[in-house]
Amino acid sequence: MTKITLEQKWEYEGLKAIELKNLMAPMAIEANDDDSVILQGELSFKKQEEDFEFEDYIEAEYKDGILTLDFDEIGHLDQKTKNSQIRLKVPASVLLQIEIENMPLNLSGLKNDLQIESENAPISVRNCDGNKHLESENGPLRIHNSAGNLFAELENGPISAEDISGESIRIESENGPIKVRLASYKKVDIESENGPIYYETQPVEAGNFKFKTENGIVHLVLPLAFSFSLKAESERGNLKSKLDVEVIKEDRTFKIENIYAEEELTNIRIVTENGLIKLSSDGHINLDFIKNSLSQLKEAFQNANTSEEKTKVMEMANKVIASLQKTTDSITEEKIKEKVNAAISRLKELSENFDFGETKTIVLDNLENLGTEIYDNVRDGLKNVKAGFDDLKYEHLNTESIKDYVKNVVNSPLIKPYLSAEKKKQEKEEIAERSRLKILDMLESGKISSEEAEKLLKAIGKE
């Protein structure tokens, strides 16, 4: 086996965009501190390679502010991730237009707008700020801790995203599962033909959410104390809600409205043909949102070295403080609320008096301690809020309504199977459903192909 090291540097004044096509080997793209484009990598050949010429397989052309890079396929190259890999470092704010077929692509730490087209390759985006336009036929997409508007179009591949934010998100999918956690977008538009949709939103105000599917499940998870107006339509599906809000049903239309505090409602529209609609709430969303916001604020303090950066830190601090105060309003226990408000006041004072020219160690330590204090107290406060919501389910029960309540419980679809001959059938259905979810998880993680998943789903009768 032969190994060849790649090293190359391109530097052009006025660089605006990089057009990249990679057929050679797995690629990782990272941020560069200056305006140059740096190539580093190692290629492993299955047999002895003596006449490899860099120019025969890697072409670079610069014209009108656009750098075009073509990495051609090498027939006898060992393309396993650990054996051959290309690493590209690019300057910030340069548009990246990338075309790949089967080679895995990992992007991290970028501050660039992205336009990516893929056939089967897995794509991973981590810690990247900038607008993203992603298209994939069969390869899985994974996005983590990234900001910017997101558009994703898929055929069969799964998409999973976590801790993402921006003004708008649009996802179009035919068959692949869609899973989005800890998202913060005001405009949401997600559509799937057959794949399941899972969307977990962080607290937003005056949002506009749309979810549409033909046969897949739509599962929407909302934070506690969230103002929204929801309308769901399903031709043959049903709606199951774990929210502590009344569901009004008119024919095949379900309506829910929840007004909390003095904030603008988020409008939510869900449309399905055959798919089930599930609604639930989670107080942990609020806690994750707080944790991420405080972590980002600390990082901003740490990196602030100029007056302009200090101004941006102050703007971020004001947004974080406003969000914390909003969350604190939902805490019912006065002692905990007082502790949180006191910590928020100290955080505000710390932000206003911050001087990047002084030693940051004390400031960062104080910020760390304040963040821990705020998080712990809000967590305790939201526990009480959740308990209060749970108590609402039973507060209207009295002696006269006990009989009706017991009757409803006994006849409920959760209990009835265990009181009749339907128990075995119910257990069989539950096992099949758990198997279906496991298959979808394996597909999402790339452990099996879409064809293999289809065969497995047919085998358990859940295609």
C-alpha positions, 0 to 999 in steps of 0.5 A: 500500500502506498500513501501520498500526502496532499498539500496545496494553497490557493490565494486570490484577491476578491474571492467570492465563491468556491465551486467544488466537485469531489469524486475522489475521497471523503472530505472535511471542510473547516474554517480558515483564519485568513483569505486563503484556501488550503488543501491537506490530505492523505491518499492511500492506494491499494497497490504501489503508486509511482507516477501519481501527478497532482495535476492529473486529478485535482484541477483548480481554476479562478475566474471573476471571483470564483474558484473552481475545484474538481477532485476526480475519481482515482480508480485504485484509491482506498476510499475508506474514511480512515485511509484516505481523506481530504481536508479543505480550509476555506475563508469565512463569508465565501459562498460554498457550492458543493457537488458530491455523489458518494463521498462522505462530506463533513463541515464544521466551524464554518461561517459560510452560506452553503449550497450542496447537492448529493446523490448518496453521500452522507452529509454532516454539518456541525457548528456552522453559521450561514444559510444552507441549501441542501439537496440529497437523493438517498444520503442521510443529512445530519445538522447540529448546533448551527444557525441560519436559514435552512432548506433541505430537499430529500428523496429517500434519505433521512434528515436529523437536526438538533439545536438549529436556529434562524428565520426560516426552515423548509424541508421537503422529503418523499420517503425519508424520516424527518427529525428536528430537535431544539429548533428556533425558527419563526417560519416553518414549512415541512412536507413529506409524502410517506416519512414521519415528521418529528419537530420540537420547537424552542420558544418563539413568538409570532411564528408561522408553522406548516406541516404536511404529509400523506401517510407519515406521522406528524409529532409536534413537541411544544415548550411549556407556557407557549402561546399558539393557535393550532388547526389540524386536518386529517382525511383518515388519520386521527389526533392524539394530544397530551397537551393540557388544552382543550381540543375542539373537533369539527368533522375531520378538523381539530382546533386548539388555542393556548394563550399565555401571557401577553405575547403574539400567538404562533399559528400552527397548521397540520395537514395529513391524509392518512397519518396520525397527528401527535401533540405533546409538551416538554419543559426540558425544551425551555431548559435546553434553550436557556442552557444553549443561550447562556453557553453562547453568551459566555463564548461571545464574552470570551471572544470579544476583543473590540468595541464592535464585538462588545456591542454585539455581545450586549445585543446578545445579552439583552436578548438572553435576558429578555428570554430568561425574564419571559421564562421566569414569568411562568414560575409560580413559586415566589421564592424561586422566582425571586432567586432567578430575577436576582441572578438575572439582574446581576447578569445584566449588571455584569454585561453592562459593565463588561470591559474587554480590555480587562482580564476576562477570567473573573468575568467569565467565572462570574458568568459561569456561576450566574448561568449555573444558578439561573439554570438550576433555579429555573429547572426547579421552578419549571418542575412545579409548573409541570406538576401544576399542569398535571394537576389540572387533569384531575382538579374537576373530578368530584364524587358525582363524576367518579362513575363517568370517569371510571367508565371512560377509563375502562372504555379507553383504547389504552385499557380496554384491550387488557380487559378483553380478548383483544389483549394479544392482538394489541400486544402484537401491534405494539411489538410491530410498532416498536420494530418499525421505529427501530427500523427507521432509527437504523435507516436514519443512522445509515446502518441500513439502506432504504431498500433494506428498510422497505423489506423489513417494514413489509416483513412486519406488516408496517410498510 
